[in-house]
């Protein structure tokens, strides 16, 4: 039985049983489509929030593997500086690390947004071929990897600035006490 014939048969049965509204919803699916409304985005692959976060150098959960495994980040370390009893040297180094990282993350975020914009424009103009697609998605993937690496590297560098006691206390203050991340901090060399 062909797909067209099967759809006609289902439609006829739906009509006969009075379930045409239900059938129409499943055939057309606009109400169920998670992409509905996103066609008006400036860059289809990114929400406005994602774009803003990338341009602002926000973490966007890129360093979750580090954070939840006992590698503090500079932003939260500085926020908890008093409770962690940071020394003046640790605070200054953490602030410097944060500034350096934010600048790098913003630059990479800007490049990533622009690469996504270029891919979107190529599809919108219907001027993309296999080779262009491969090149553009490779570039986007490289930028995504570089951005994530930057976030994770920053956690590694921040961890080196802290004592084992501070790392353990950080995990407790962040609510990770008793987690794998909190218990693994004793393995770090400082």
C-alpha positions as CSV (number, residue, x, y, z in Angstrom):
1,X,0.0,0.0,0.0
2,X,1.4,3.4,-1.0
3,X,1.9,6.2,1.6
4,X,-0.5,8.4,-0.3
5,X,-3.2,5.7,-0.3
6,X,-2.6,5.0,3.4
7,X,-3.0,8.7,4.3
8,X,-6.2,8.9,2.2
9,X,-7.6,5.8,4.0
10,X,-6.7,7.3,7.4
11,X,-8.3,10.6,6.5
12,X,-11.5,8.8,5.3
13,X,-11.7,6.9,8.6
14,X,-11.1,10.0,10.6
15,X,-13.9,11.8,8.6
16,X,-16.2,8.9,9.2
17,X,-15.5,8.8,12.9
18,X,-15.6,12.5,13.4
19,X,-12.0,12.9,14.5
20,X,-10.9,15.2,11.7
21,X,-9.5,17.8,14.0
22,X,-7.3,15.3,15.7
23,X,-6.2,13.9,12.4
24,X,-5.4,17.3,10.9
25,X,-3.3,18.2,14.0
26,X,-1.2,15.1,13.5
27,X,-0.8,15.5,9.8
28,X,0.0,19.2,9.8
29,X,1.6,19.2,13.3
30,X,2.1,23.0,13.6
31,X,0.9,23.0,17.2
32,X,3.2,20.1,18.0
33,X,6.3,21.5,16.1
34,X,8.9,22.8,18.6
35,X,10.4,24.9,15.7
36,X,7.1,26.8,15.0
37,X,7.7,30.5,15.4
38,X,11.5,30.1,15.2
39,X,11.6,30.9,11.5
40,X,11.5,34.6,12.3
41,X,14.8,34.4,14.3
42,X,17.7,36.5,13.1
43,X,19.8,33.4,13.2
44,X,17.6,30.3,13.1
45,X,20.0,28.0,15.1
46,X,20.3,30.5,18.0
47,X,17.7,32.0,20.2
48,X,18.1,35.7,21.1
49,X,19.2,34.6,24.6
50,X,21.8,32.3,23.2
51,X,23.1,35.0,20.9
52,X,23.3,37.5,23.8
53,X,25.0,35.0,26.1
54,X,27.6,34.1,23.5
55,X,28.4,37.8,22.8
56,X,28.6,38.5,26.6
57,X,31.0,35.6,27.2
58,X,28.7,33.8,29.5
59,X,29.4,30.2,30.6
60,X,26.2,28.7,29.2
61,X,27.0,25.5,31.2
62,X,30.1,24.9,29.0
63,X,32.3,24.1,32.1
64,X,29.8,21.9,33.9
65,X,32.2,18.9,33.7
66,X,34.8,20.9,35.6
67,X,32.5,22.6,38.0
68,X,30.7,19.5,39.1
69,X,33.9,17.5,39.5
70,X,35.7,19.8,41.9
71,X,37.2,22.5,39.7
72,X,36.0,25.9,40.7
73,X,35.5,28.7,38.3
74,X,36.7,32.3,38.9
75,X,33.3,34.0,38.8
76,X,31.9,31.9,41.7
77,X,35.3,31.9,43.5
78,X,35.2,35.7,43.5
79,X,31.6,35.8,44.6
80,X,32.5,33.4,47.5
81,X,35.8,35.1,48.2
82,X,35.1,36.1,51.7
83,X,33.8,32.7,52.8
84,X,36.8,31.1,51.0
85,X,39.1,33.4,52.8
86,X,40.9,34.3,49.5
87,X,44.3,36.0,50.0
88,X,44.9,39.3,48.3
89,X,47.1,37.5,45.8
90,X,44.5,34.8,45.1
91,X,41.8,37.5,44.6
92,X,44.0,39.5,42.2
93,X,44.9,36.4,40.2
94,X,41.3,35.3,40.1
95,X,40.2,38.7,38.9
96,X,42.9,38.7,36.2
97,X,41.9,35.2,35.1
98,X,38.3,36.2,34.9
99,X,39.0,39.3,32.8
100,X,41.3,37.3,30.5
101,X,38.7,34.6,30.1
102,X,35.8,36.9,29.5
103,X,37.6,38.7,26.8
104,X,38.5,35.4,25.1
105,X,35.0,34.0,25.5
106,X,33.4,37.2,24.1
107,X,35.7,37.1,21.0
108,X,35.0,33.4,20.4
109,X,31.3,33.9,21.0
110,X,31.3,36.7,18.5
111,X,33.0,34.5,15.9
112,X,30.6,31.7,16.6
113,X,27.5,34.0,16.2
114,X,28.9,35.3,12.9
115,X,29.6,31.7,11.7
116,X,26.1,30.7,12.5
117,X,24.8,33.9,10.8
118,X,26.8,33.0,7.6
119,X,25.4,29.4,7.6
120,X,21.9,30.7,8.1
121,X,22.3,33.3,5.2
122,X,23.6,30.6,2.9
123,X,20.6,28.4,3.5
124,X,18.2,31.4,3.3
125,X,19.7,32.4,0.0
126,X,19.6,28.8,-1.2
127,X,23.2,29.2,-2.2
128,X,24.8,26.4,-0.3
129,X,26.4,23.1,-1.6
130,X,27.9,20.1,0.1
131,X,31.4,21.5,0.2
132,X,30.3,24.9,1.7
133,X,28.1,23.1,4.2
134,X,31.0,20.9,5.3
135,X,33.4,23.9,5.6
136,X,30.9,26.0,7.5
137,X,29.8,23.3,10.0
138,X,33.5,22.4,10.5
139,X,34.2,26.0,11.4
140,X,31.2,26.2,13.7
141,X,32.3,23.0,15.4
142,X,35.9,24.3,15.8
143,X,34.6,27.5,17.4
144,X,32.3,25.6,19.7
145,X,35.2,23.4,20.8
146,X,37.5,26.4,21.3
147,X,34.8,28.1,23.4
148,X,34.2,25.1,25.6
149,X,38.0,24.6,26.0
150,X,38.3,28.2,27.1
151,X,35.7,27.7,29.8
152,X,37.2,24.4,31.0
153,X,40.7,25.7,30.9
154,X,39.7,28.6,33.1
155,X,38.4,26.2,35.7
156,X,41.7,24.3,35.6
157,X,43.7,27.5,36.0
158,X,41.4,28.7,38.9
159,X,41.7,25.4,40.7
160,X,45.5,25.8,40.7
161,X,45.1,29.1,42.5
162,X,43.3,27.6,45.5
163,X,44.2,25.3,48.3
164,X,42.6,21.9,48.8
165,X,40.7,23.2,51.8
166,X,39.3,26.2,49.7
167,X,38.3,23.8,46.9
168,X,36.4,21.6,49.4
169,X,34.8,24.6,51.0
170,X,33.8,25.9,47.5
171,X,32.0,22.6,46.8
172,X,30.2,22.9,50.1
173,X,29.2,26.5,49.5
174,X,28.0,25.7,46.0
175,X,25.9,22.7,47.3
176,X,28.1,20.0,45.9
177,X,29.1,18.5,49.3
178,X,29.0,14.8,49.3
179,X,29.2,14.7,45.5
180,X,31.8,13.1,43.4
181,X,33.3,16.5,42.7
182,X,33.6,17.4,46.3
183,X,35.2,14.1,47.3
184,X,37.6,14.2,44.4
185,X,39.2,17.5,45.3
186,X,41.8,15.8,47.5
187,X,43.3,14.3,44.4
188,X,44.2,17.7,42.9
189,X,47.9,18.8,43.1
190,X,48.5,22.4,44.1
